[in-house]
Amino acid sequence: MNRYSIYAQDLNNLIENQNNISFFCNIIKGNIRNNVQYCNEIIDYISNFCIENNLEDARGYMLYYSTSVFFQIADFTKALELCNEAKVIFEKNDNKEGLALSYNGLSIIYSVKGYEELSNEYSLKGISIAKQIDNKEILYKILMNVASYNVRKNDIDNAIEILNYVELNFDKTEKYLDIIMQNITFAQIKIEQGKIEEAKKYLNEAIILDTNKGISRITSELYKLLAICSYKNNKKDAEKYFLYSLNLANKNDDIYEKCEILLEFGKYKFKQLDNEGAINDLKKSLDIAMKYEFIKIVKKTSNMLYKYYKKIEDYESSLEYLEIYIKGNKKQSILSSNEISNKSNQFLSIDKKISNILYRNAEILFTIGQEIISKKEINNIISTLDMNISRIVDKDYLVISFYDEESNKIKIASIISNNIVVKDEVMIEDKNSFSAYCIKNKKCILINDFQAEYKKYVKKIRIMNTNPTTKAESSIYIPLIVNYKAIGTMSVQSVKKHQYSTDDLAVLKIIANYVAIACKNAIEFKKMEQIAVYDSLTGFLTRREILKEGNNIKYNYDKTKDSFCILMFDIDNFKSVNNTYGHVAGDQVLRMLTQTISSYIRESDYIGRYGGDEFLLLCPNATKENIIMTAERIRKVVENTDYLIDDRKVVKITLSIGLYEFNKASETFIDGVEHADKVLYSIKNTTKNAVVCC
């Protein structure tokens, strides 16, 4: 007997009227919390029934609820696919209720995946349709999701405004799940406001209600938030709640929540000075997030790891995680702009107040912004901005400035004939610089007649162009702000008067946010790359870079069969130098030694610091016979050099050198390094101060 035979009459009712799918939707909604597998089986059965009986609209609902199943198991890619499929069916059949549901689903999925602009756009669509059909249940859910979204991005004022709107326009909910989600949102707000006891009150109320219904996936989130509340004043409770929350996430196989808990636990451990534990948790979170493409968590964890390694001056690791962070930003830009359809009329039916809160940007802003953020170099950012900004506003000039806090100078660049030209450098205290005013005051400037309006901002105008017919008459200046610091300005300028409006300013501020983030990333990346490429003490390549160059040379050697030799240097008894004269003196000796070695190697050679007092020299297109003479010359010069420290103490050192010439295509570069290292240590343990070949 078919286990679903008890639904025979309900299935007949469905054939008669597809609206009767609500019966099965209610079964799924009632069980999705605690029995995902059961729901999935019902969905599969009803979906097949709908296909067999050509009940397309009803199948759309099953696809929508399939989204919930895959969302629960953190397969967001599959959830997105199914929700889009449901949306297409509802659009085809003009099913507005189904569309509102699918738009809400898409909003939630995109938010979790880290595509906040798309999430916001689908929220707007869902709100618009829910209001058209006067479906308060769906409208309530969407607004609560949007409030939660605003909390996550620390826009507390907007979140509170939406919650106030809900309170004024909706009856108090009696549904336990809605109450729990509402309490979670209020608790998150109170946490952000620092009102911990009020946050705990909301969470404890939600936990009581949640526990009465049986432990679920929501339970782990509640205890995670309770742990965050206990950060400062109750270390024991914080750890207890984190571990309990993590245990629940593992038990429920809730991969996404596990990532979030590990992230928050890592933050907590940093505050407790348990750096090793924090790094361990963050790396676990990052590994999972990268595997499942949880972009938002990838960005958060990689950014924290980048900052930690930068702080302890492990620049290679710092650069590695900065690259992951930037790739996370770039990944967000891969989405096709087709994902966002035309929105010109979709906001008309939304209350103006809510529309103002939610509406941020449209397709063109999203596309340009993501393209800008994907760039790693300042020049590429400026060029991309210049190529695209005319799609938003008319401009004759684009001017970008960057503020260097150490020198207090502002470097100003403009685009002339598609080329970036550094046109000026001014001090931050310059009273005649619009950029300086903008940076110092962190305020935008909107001018539509320079002669009539300039005195509000500067004492006198600097002429941008010597040709009076093409000088700027209108301009917008916007500070580029990251973490409350102004790092520069973005300015569009026109030779026409009265060219710009406050609407233009509002739109450009959105682009300026992208530019600020991209420029900050690019500046940090360049700094870290520079530090990671060159050893700060010797100026030689770092271990990572010398190995990378070695692999590249070996790759070319395998193709061309040109000669390739490597030398491994080691300072004899260098430990005694440090012990006798101190590590500062030891560093002085290392710096002087690097100058000696640099004088005797070719421009085509590569040298890197392989270890504390070990150096690796790569000599492409050089035979053993030639390089052994170079090695001997260096060894003798070092032996005969007096290294003077503190202007009075003479230190004598010698070198042991191992040489290896590659002769097999099958061996790797590291094989060669190991050969050179092996022969080097054969003399380190005997005569020292010699050159030896394999």
URGI-V375315 format. One record per residue. N is the residue number from 1. PHI is phi in whole degrees, 0 to 359 (* if undefined). Layout:
# URGI-V375315
((N PHI) (N PHI))
This chain:
# URGI-V375315
((1 *) (2 296) (3 297) (4 260) (5 298) (6 296) (7 259) (8 305) (9 295) (10 293) (11 290) (12 297) (13 300) (14 294) (15 297) (16 292) (17 208) (18 295) (19 297) (20 288) (21 299) (22 302) (23 300) (24 285) (25 299) (26 293) (27 298) (28 294) (29 300) (30 285) (31 243) (32 297) (33 295) (34 242) (35 216) (36 296) (37 299) (38 299) (39 298) (40 298) (41 295) (42 297) (43 301) (44 299) (45 295) (46 292) (47 299) (48 297) (49 299) (50 295) (51 295) (52 298) (53 252) (54 56) (55 258) (56 295) (57 297) (58 297) (59 297) (60 304) (61 293) (62 293) (63 296) (64 298) (65 286) (66 298) (67 305) (68 298) (69 298) (70 288) (71 296) (72 298) (73 262) (74 66) (75 268) (76 289) (77 295) (78 293) (79 301) (80 296) (81 300) (82 292) (83 294) (84 295) (85 296) (86 297) (87 302) (88 299) (89 297) (90 294) (91 295) (92 299) (93 265) (94 52) (95 268) (96 290) (97 297) (98 298) (99 296) (100 300) (101 296) (102 292) (103 296) (104 296) (105 299) (106 296) (107 300) (108 294) (109 296) (110 297) (111 296) (112 295) (113 286) (114 102) (115 264) (116 293) (117 298) (118 297) (119 303) (120 296) (121 297) (122 288) (123 299) (124 300) (125 298) (126 298) (127 298) (128 303) (129 288) (130 301) (131 288) (132 301) (133 265) (134 54) (135 260) (136 290) (137 296) (138 291) (139 300) (140 300) (141 299) (142 295) (143 297) (144 293) (145 295) (146 292) (147 300) (148 297) (149 300) (150 295) (151 296) (152 298) (153 262) (154 63) (155 264) (156 295) (157 300) (158 295) (159 300) (160 297) (161 297) (162 293) (163 296) (164 296) (165 298) (166 298) (167 298) (168 283) (169 249) (170 229) (171 292) (172 297) (173 289) (174 250) (175 282) (176 300) (177 293) (178 297) (179 296) (180 299) (181 295) (182 295) (183 297) (184 299) (185 297) (186 297) (187 297) (188 298) (189 297) (190 296) (191 298) (192 297) (193 278) (194 81) (195 264) (196 294) (197 296) (198 294) (199 298) (200 300) (201 299) (202 298) (203 292) (204 296) (205 298) (206 294) (207 296) (208 299) (209 294) (210 295) (211 296) (212 297) (213 263) (214 98) (215 298) (216 219) (217 294) (218 294) (219 303) (220 295) (221 294) (222 299) (223 287) (224 297) (225 294) (226 295) (227 296) (228 298) (229 298) (230 267) (231 316) (232 278) (233 255) (234 210) (235 303) (236 297) (237 295) (238 303) (239 295) (240 299) (241 291) (242 299) (243 295) (244 294) (245 298) (246 295) (247 298) (248 295) (249 298) (250 295) (251 298) (252 274) (253 55) (254 268) (255 295) (256 296) (257 296) (258 301) (259 301) (260 295) (261 296) (262 299) (263 298) (264 292) (265 296) (266 298) (267 302) (268 300) (269 294) (270 301) (271 293) (272 271) (273 65) (274 268) (275 297) (276 297) (277 295) (278 297) (279 299) (280 300) (281 293) (282 295) (283 293) (284 298) (285 299) (286 295) (287 302) (288 293) (289 298) (290 290) (291 297) (292 260) (293 58) (294 273) (295 302) (296 300) (297 288) (298 304) (299 294) (300 295) (301 291) (302 295) (303 294) (304 294) (305 293) (306 302) (307 294) (308 296) (309 292) (310 295) (311 298) (312 269) (313 65) (314 266) (315 287) (316 295) (317 294) (318 301) (319 297) (320 303) (321 281) (322 295) (323 298) (324 297) (325 299) (326 294) (327 297) (328 299) (329 299) (330 294) (331 299) (332 294) (333 276) (334 289) (335 306) (336 294) (337 294) (338 295) (339 297) (340 254) (341 273) (342 300) (343 239) (344 301) (345 246) (346 283) (347 265) (348 298) (349 267) (350 268) (351 308) (352 303) (353 299) (354 294) (355 301) (356 296) (357 292) (358 270) (359 288) (360 245) (361 200) (362 240) (363 304) (364 294) (365 295) (366 300) (367 296) (368 296) (369 301) (370 291) (371 292) (372 297) (373 293) (374 281) (375 276) (376 257) (377 241) (378 303) (379 299) (380 293) (381 296) (382 296) (383 297) (384 298) (385 298) (386 297) (387 292) (388 251) (389 292) (390 292) (391 286) (392 255) (393 222) (394 284) (395 207) (396 257) (397 226) (398 240) (399 234) (400 238) (401 234) (402 230) (403 258) (404 260) (405 295) (406 291) (407 269) (408 62) (409 254) (410 247) (411 264) (412 248) (413 235) (414 227) (415 261) (416 233) (417 51) (418 67) (419 249) (420 275) (421 238) (422 281) (423 260) (424 196) (425 221) (426 230) (427 278) (428 298) (429 273) (430 298) (431 279) (432 249) (433 250) (434 296) (435 297) (436 297) (437 300) (438 298) (439 289) (440 297) (441 264) (442 52) (443 235) (444 279) (445 235) (446 234) (447 235) (448 244) (449 203) (450 304) (451 298) (452 278) (453 243) (454 297) (455 294) (456 293) (457 237) (458 224) (459 282) (460 212) (461 271) (462 276) (463 286) (464 282) (465 225) (466 289) (467 278) (468 296) (469 281) (470 238) (471 285) (472 290) (473 247) (474 234) (475 200) (476 236) (477 244) (478 230) (479 291) (480 268) (481 244) (482 228) (483 52) (484 70) (485 248) (486 276) (487 256) (488 165) (489 220) (490 237) (491 224) (492 250) (493 222) (494 230) (495 280) (496 264) (497 280) (498 53) (499 269) (500 241) (501 240) (502 295) (503 295) (504 299) (505 299) (506 299) (507 292) (508 293) (509 297) (510 295) (511 297) (512 299) (513 299) (514 298) (515 299) (516 300) (517 296) (518 297) (519 294) (520 300) (521 300) (522 295) (523 296) (524 296) (525 297) (526 296) (527 298) (528 293) (529 295) (530 299) (531 292) (532 286) (533 277) (534 244) (535 293) (536 293) (537 278) (538 261) (539 82) (540 283) (541 297) (542 287) (543 304) (544 299) (545 288) (546 293) (547 292) (548 295) (549 296) (550 299) (551 297) (552 295) (553 295) (554 297) (555 298) (556 292) (557 300) (558 298) (559 273) (560 264) (561 64) (562 292) (563 290) (564 205) (565 239) (566 228) (567 237) (568 250) (569 259) (570 218) (571 283) (572 287) (573 53) (574 292) (575 301) (576 291) (577 296) (578 296) (579 292) (580 279) (581 252) (582 99) (583 289) (584 296) (585 295) (586 302) (587 295) (588 299) (589 298) (590 301) (591 296) (592 293) (593 297) (594 297) (595 294) (596 297) (597 298) (598 301) (599 289) (600 242) (601 247) (602 281) (603 295) (604 277) (605 276) (606 235) (607 230) (608 219) (609 275) (610 274) (611 205) (612 305) (613 234) (614 244) (615 230) (616 239) (617 249) (618 254) (619 235) (620 288) (621 57) (622 221) (623 271) (624 301) (625 299) (626 287) (627 287) (628 295) (629 290) (630 298) (631 298) (632 295) (633 297) (634 296) (635 301) (636 292) (637 298) (638 297) (639 299) (640 263) (641 264) (642 266) (643 268) (644 267) (645 241) (646 55) (647 62) (648 211) (649 264) (650 260) (651 244) (652 252) (653 224) (654 227) (655 240) (656 254) (657 229) (658 252) (659 241) (660 220) (661 250) (662 289) (663 218) (664 230) (665 291) (666 286) (667 277) (668 271) (669 299) (670 297) (671 303) (672 296) (673 299) (674 295) (675 297) (676 297) (677 294) (678 295) (679 289) (680 301) (681 283) (682 291) (683 265) (684 299) (685 271) (686 231) (687 280) (688 63) (689 46) (690 206) (691 249) (692 227) (693 249) (694 287))
